[in-house]
Amino acid sequence: MGKLTTITSGIFLAIGGFLFGYDSGIITSTIAQPRFVKYFNNPSDSLQGGIVSSFQGGAIAGTIVTFVVADKLGRKRTIALGSAFATLGCALQAGAANMAMLIVGRFIAGVAVGILTSTIPMYAGEISQASFRGILSGLLQWMLSWGFLVAQWLGYGCSFTNTDFQWRFPLAFQCIPALILLCGIWFLQESPRWLMEQDRHEEALAVLHKLHDDGTDATKEYVELEFREIRDVIIADRNTNQISWSSIFRKPSWRRRLLLGCGVQAFGPLSGINVINYYGPHIYELLGIGTQESLMIIGISGALSIVYCTIGLWLLDRVGRVKPLIVSASGCALALVVNAALSQHLVGAGANQLRAMVAMNFVFSFFYTPTGIISWVYPAEIFPVDIRAKGNSISTFVNWTLNLIFAQISPNALSAIGFKYFYVFFVFGVIAVVCYSLFYPETKGKTLEQMDELFGDQLVPHALQDPVGAELAVGKTSMIQHVEDQA
């Protein structure tokens, strides 16, 4: 029963991923709809970039909010806060009477997504067992793909109407997942690791039993050892480190974790994914493909992404994190460099060449899937509980900052140099392959507390690996602390 509770919680949390995917994807079809263009007096490339980038700007602000409040509010209330922001921002977009109102709504919805994307993978990881933590944390990307799919096909369907419903209804639809998440989050268990960090030990143990105890002697023993492991690591960290907001920058091993978390989050947008997602109609316009046909192509690609993501999730806790990242970055780079090379002969191109360039976008989508999943999973699992919320929010901050930059400059870049723009992402793809190969340790199968083995700062034996050694170590630590307190 405990495992079922954990899985159900992870699936529900993934609604935040659906909201993220839909919010991000719907703007692709919205800004291309004829009624939208007419209502807002044919917005320029720069203004379209502003509409898209206001969302990223809000997401950056949302990661800062998480940095400040997540450890105070807890995981559940932080997600509730993000859901409330999402409901407000999406309602403003749907009722937008002018461009300023639309952009403000996009910004507020972006704040929500910044909060949710920096909290949900972390929360899912903290309630999961190591054996399926990757799947539960990665569900954010799987549901993100569903959000993109629904956004793409809903936008395509609404393109056949000839009223403002064409763009207002798709924007209003965003409120539904936001409200579901806002209402349902209160029925989930709080993170046991956050409870332990707040010294609410009895509550944490009760939650661990609800999440991981299936009623057998083996699972009861596992929960007791897991509880001890979490407790021992927190005690050891407190006795060894002066924990503050700046600890993540001052301690070398924690600083290394931060660089790795920021790196894997950065290589997502540096792959070129958001240029293709946000400006798909613009890209296909350069190929001479009309709006409705391009929206249909994007919708088909979105449907295939669900299949890719399902396979990727199934492999994640079997193959690991690092090898899929290397393959992913290599494939994305090669797909984009092929398109960039083909574009050199775009003038007078035949039907086969155009088909090949469209096909490369599908190939890119296939290879991007592991990066998309693991960019949320890896940062959420490598930080110690003391700084996990802050480390994850900083990593996500990097992601959204790069998203903002590319959202703003990409329309002008595509108009100015066309597909040569993809050479930029090819270079970043090569850099990603080198970094993943040289610097990233594999985290598959480790509990969150055992990550300190990988980064060279293990302080005490872990109870799930060495129960006797852990008991002796934490007893010695507690005695030393008691003597220091008496002195």
Summary of the structure (lengths in Angstrom):
residues: 487
radius of gyration: 23.2
end to end distance: 47.7
largest distance: 84.6
contacts: 1860
relative contact order: 0.14
helix: 83%
strand: 0%
